[in-house]
Amino acid sequence: MLKTEKPILGLDIGGTNIKAGVLVGSELIDIRTIATPSQESQEFILETIAGLISSYSHHDFYAIGIGIPGLIDTDLGLVLNLENIPSFRRVHLREFLEERFSKPVYINNDANCFALGEYKFGAASVYKHVVGITLGTGLGAGIIANGHLYCGFNCAAGEWCSAPYLDQDFEFYCSSKFFNAKYGSKAKTLSKKAKEGDPEAIKAYAEFGHHLGELIKNILYTLAPQAIVLGGSIRKAYPYFQESMLATIATFKYPSVSQNLKILISDLDETAIHGAVALVDEYAIQVESVAKAS
């Protein structure tokens, strides 16, 4: 639940699509998707984002939350980089949008938004220490510590994707990259085959589950969360990697931690937009002070 019932606009800006929606009360409405002009200039992309926001003006939203896959200086509202968009480097996105719309803007990494969205709206709402993991074409993670989003410097906390693991890093073994590299197939294709009982597909997901379990053990050593929420497209194949993942987690050195860990599977629709909206609520005190001063 959020602290405010005022309308909030949420955006999920990715390398392929930009999605947006407005939270009114507890309902996310008017959800739209446009293609990201990823090969265009920085100025063109900024105007595209502004145009989408302008189209929501009739909702009279009071603040904007934005999730972006990349490193963010949240103090400055500065996007240091945006994955798969070459021109989007060191962009003062918050300054640009606040000057254009005279509304407070909050920006954060999309994986952090996922974790925050699950904590505010989803399966993790009853816990205070949570890690959200997104499993898809890449690997992402966000941290909720004592009921609040923990970002670290430049939103770089929780970047287990780049942590060395075996001969690569965790992202290689805990994303679709693993299935492509080792089995020459997409994760979704192997999921369908596993459902049909294909031995190689079942083996592939068992291996994936082991690697994910090793990642979760690293997270337990670092943070000891109460719950871990799995999101992203690969979460749908959970029945095929659950057993090996849990077996690996069971080898954690401190059973009092691992045996009490809850593994949750995200079932929240439009998680990215919910998370972007939740950013505004996370900083509600600052938003209210800006609104009163304007």
C-alpha positions, -999 to 999 in steps of 0.1 A, spaced: 0 0 0 11 36 -7 10 65 16 -8 87 -9 -39 83 -31 -29 111 -55 -24 99 -91 12 90 -99 26 84 -134 51 55 -137 74 49 -166 96 18 -175 122 29 -200 139 1 -217 161 -4 -248 132 -18 -268 100 -3 -253 88 25 -231 58 15 -209 37 39 -189 7 39 -166 -11 59 -139 -18 47 -104 -51 60 -91 -58 47 -56 -48 11 -58 -54 6 -95 -29 10 -124 -48 24 -154 -42 37 -189 -12 14 -196 6 22 -229 36 10 -247 57 27 -274 88 17 -292 121 31 -278 139 51 -306 171 35 -294 193 45 -323 182 82 -323 199 112 -307 197 119 -270 175 150 -278 151 129 -299 147 103 -271 141 129 -245 114 145 -266 98 111 -271 97 105 -234 83 140 -228 56 134 -255 44 103 -238 42 120 -205 23 149 -220 -3 125 -233 -12 117 -197 -18 153 -186 -55 148 -183 -49 124 -154 -35 154 -133 -8 132 -118 13 149 -91 46 131 -95 66 109 -119 85 77 -111 109 62 -137 127 29 -138 157 25 -161 181 -4 -167 215 12 -159 235 31 -134 217 62 -119 230 90 -97 197 94 -78 209 126 -60 213 144 -93 187 125 -113 215 117 -137 213 87 -160 249 75 -163 241 50 -190 210 32 -204 216 -3 -217 212 -7 -255 208 30 -261 242 44 -273 233 81 -271 218 80 -236 249 87 -215 251 112 -186 216 125 -192 201 149 -167 167 133 -171 152 145 -138 162 181 -145 148 180 -180 115 166 -170 110 187 -139 116 219 -159 92 207 -186 64 195 -164 69 213 -130 64 181 -112 88 161 -90 105 132 -108 122 102 -92 145 79 -111 161 46 -102 174 13 -116 147 -10 -130 158 -40 -108 155 -17 -77 120 -7 -90 111 -44 -93 120 -51 -57 102 -20 -45 71 -28 -65 70 -63 -50 74 -49 -15 47 -22 -19 22 -41 -40 32 -78 -44 41 -110 -27 68 -95 -5 46 -69 13 47 -88 46 85 -88 49 110 -61 58 141 -76 43 137 -87 7 158 -92 -24 141 -91 -58 158 -110 -86 149 -106 -123 157 -136 -145 155 -129 -182 178 -119 -210 200 -106 -182 201 -108 -144 191 -80 -121 185 -76 -83 171 -50 -60 173 -48 -22 148 -39 4 165 -34 38 144 -28 69 114 -18 48 132 6 25 149 5 -8 187 2 -5 205 15 -36 241 21 -27 263 45 -46 250 52 -81 223 25 -77 251 -1 -79 241 -22 -49 229 -56 -57 249 -60 -89 255 -97 -84 252 -101 -121 288 -89 -126 302 -109 -97 327 -136 -109 313 -171 -108 330 -202 -122 346 -192 -155 322 -163 -162 299 -143 -139 265 -149 -123 246 -132 -152 260 -158 -176 248 -187 -156 215 -172 -142 199 -157 -173 189 -168 -208 226 -165 -217 232 -198 -200 206 -217 -222 218 -200 -254 255 -207 -247 254 -242 -233 223 -257 -250 220 -235 -281 183 -228 -274 161 -202 -259 150 -205 -223 113 -205 -234 119 -232 -259 136 -254 -233 108 -247 -208 82 -261 -233 104 -291 -239 108 -297 -202 70 -296 -198 69 -324 -224 94 -344 -205 124 -339 -227 155 -352 -208 180 -326 -221 156 -297 -213 150 -311 -178 188 -314 -173 193 -278 -185 169 -264 -160 183 -285 -132 217 -270 -139 202 -235 -141 186 -241 -107 219 -251 -92 236 -220 -104 207 -198 -92 209 -216 -58 246 -206 -56 237 -170 -63 211 -171 -36 236 -185 -11 259 -155 -19 229 -132 -12 223 -150 21 259 -145 32 257 -108 23 222 -98 35 203 -127 50 169 -115 37 136 -130 49 124 -135 13 136 -136 -22 112 -127 -50 119 -141 -85 107 -121 -115 114 -119 -152 104 -143 -180 124 -173 -167 104 -173 -134 76 -190 -154 98 -221 -156 101 -223 -118 87 -259 -116 116 -271 -136 144 -255 -116 128 -254 -82 141 -287 -69 178 -282 -78 177 -246 -66 163 -255 -32 188 -284 -29 217 -261 -34 203 -235 -10 201 -263 16 239 -265 16 242 -230 30 264 -230 61 238 -216 85 205 -236 84 187 -211 107 190 -186 78 184 -208 48 155 -229 63 136 -197 71 141 -181 37 109 -177 17 112 -180 -21 83 -161 -38 74 -161 -75 61 -127 -87 26 -127 -100 22 -89 -101 11 -75 -134 31 -47 -149 57 -50 -122 81 -25 -137 55 3 -138 43 -6 -103 79 -3 -91 84 31 -108 52 44 -92 64 30 -58 96 52 -61 74 83 -56 59 67 -25 93 57 -12 103 94 -12 68 108 -3 81 132 23 104 149 -2 77 150 -28 52 166 -4 78 193 5 85 201 -32 48 203 -39 42 227 -10 71 249 -20 59 253 -57 
